[in-house]
């Protein structure tokens, strides 16, 4: 199996993991009113779309892949904006979400993201901005899940929705940072394609 074929197979598997768990986590977030779980579930669904797009984009030229890399960078920013809007709404009523389902949902998400990161780990330095986008999303999601679990534990002692809100905003920052990195990688690819055609 070629490197590209192996990477396409990996991103399809990751897309299915993200889609499945995104639906689960979004459902839990709506039941308990958690900002961090809303942010993470939207991120799961965004990652599913991102990996599906990557799956198809690998059959395209370097220039076209660079263009897709720029689109993916913008897509990665979307959960950040959604999370900030959700956080502002929650600040108006910072009640604590139910910490047990919040912790269990975050633990399940962590397992799903560690599986996705493990699948993508061997490909993260190959495939340019597309593979980097997939890897960064999986890595950031795993870090976000650890933060959600920590927020749930803090909320047990501090009866407030603020730990959940703060973690949600932190997830938004991680996504924005990943978007910038993917944009830079795609810009580098576009320049490489331009020089190759010259």
C-alpha positions, -999 to 999 in steps of 0.1 A, spaced: 0 0 0 14 34 -10 19 62 16 -10 82 1 -33 52 1 -25 44 37 -31 80 47 -64 81 28 -75 49 46 -64 64 80 -83 97 75 -115 78 65 -113 58 97 -108 90 117 -137 107 99 -160 78 109 -148 79 146 -153 117 147 -188 116 131 -200 88 155 -187 103 187 -196 139 177 -233 129 176 -230 112 210 -213 141 227 -236 167 212 -266 148 225 -250 147 260 -241 184 259 -277 194 251 -290 172 280 -267 187 306 -260 223 292 -222 221 290 -203 247 270 -171 227 268 -190 196 255 -209 217 230 -175 230 218 -160 196 217 -189 180 199 -190 206 172 -152 201 169 -158 163 164 -183 170 136 -159 196 120 -131 170 122 -153 144 104 -159 169 76 -122 178 75 -111 142 73 -136 134 46 -123 164 26 -87 153 31 -97 118 19 -108 131 -15 -82 159 -18 -52 136 -19 -60 126 -55 -56 163 -65 -25 183 -76 -2 200 -51 -16 234 -60 -52 222 -56 -42 205 -23 -27 238 -11 -60 256 -19 -79 229 1 -54 234 30 -65 271 31 -101 260 31 -94 235 59 -77 263 80 -109 283 78 -130 253 87 -109 247 118 -117 282 129 -155 275 128 -157 257 162 -138 286 178 -164 311 168 -193 287 177 -177 281 211 -173 318 219 -209 325 211 -220 296 233 -197 308 261 -212 343 260 -247 329 263 -236 306 292 -219 336 310 -254 351 314 -264 320 335 -232 302 347 -249 273 363 -228 241 367 -235 213 343 -240 178 357 -204 167 363 -209 129 361 -222 127 325 -198 156 316 -169 136 328 -180 103 312 -187 120 278 -152 137 280 -136 104 289 -153 87 259 -142 116 237 -106 113 250 -106 76 240 -120 84 206 -94 111 200 -65 91 212 -75 64 188 -77 89 160 -43 104 170 -27 70 170 -41 62 136 -27 95 122 6 96 141 27 79 115 14 102 88 17 136 105 50 145 88 39 134 54 12 146 31 17 183 37 -10 207 51 -37 180 47 -21 155 70 -10 182 93 -46 195 96 -58 160 105 -31 154 130 -34 188 147 -72 183 150 -68 149 167 -41 161 190 -59 193 200 -91 173 206 -73 149 230 -59 179 249 -94 194 250 -109 163 265 -83 162 293 -93 199 300 -130 190 300 -124 162 326 -104 186 347 -132 212 345 -157 187 357 -135 178 387 -129 215 396 -167 220 393 -173 194 420 -156 216 445 -165 250 430 -202 248 423 -201 270 392 -203 269 355 -171 289 351 -147 260 349 -168 247 320 -169 281 303 -132 287 307 -124 252 292 -147 260 263 -129 292 255 -95 273 258 -108 248 232 -116 277 209 -80 290 213 -66 255 204 -87 254 173 -77 289 163 -40 281 167 -43 249 146 -61 269 119 -31 293 118 -6 264 115 -26 247 87 -29 281 68 9 285 70 15 250 58 -9 255 29 8 288 20 41 270 19 27 243 -4 12 269 -27 46 286 -31 62 252 -37 37 244 -64 43 278 -80 80 273 -81 76 237 -95 55 251 -124 79 279 -131 
